[in-house]
Amino acid sequence: MMCKSWRISHKTNENYQMNKNVVRIGLAAIAAFYVVVGGLWASHYLPLKKFESQIELQRELVSKLGFDAGYASKEYKEAEEYKMHYALTSPDLHVTYRRMALYQSLLLWGTVALAVGGGVLFLTRGRRPKPAQTGVQ
């Protein structure tokens, strides 16, 4: 006959289930944090990179086609239109860089916190005790 002391009581099982739900809620909150902060970062990063690529495109056009032909080209005018649109709809470049730095640091420290929290949870996880061996077969 096996000893009942190794079995998890009903009360302990409820606590275990609640702890699993808390972990799930925590993981969902972390995922939401990453989605929101990552989206904010991307909403500044992608238009800024396109703005910078338009400047580079204009420089290449002027150096490749020459001064007059470069400024008169369709690609140069389209790049200028985007640059003007970006300048009118976006904050100053130093504000954009500052916000991106803030979002990058939040993502970095969120990742560090997640790694440390996951390590602590892993190291302090509860293990179920093995059933007692009586030696009788």
Secondary structure, 3 states (H helix, E strand, C coil): CCCHHHCCCHHHHHHHHHHHHHHHHHHHHHHHHHHHHHHHHHHHHHHHHHHHHHHHHHHHHHHHHCHHHHHHCHHHHHHHHHHHHHHHHCCCHHHHHHHHHHHHHHHHHHHHHHHHHHHHHHHCCCCCCCCCCCCCC
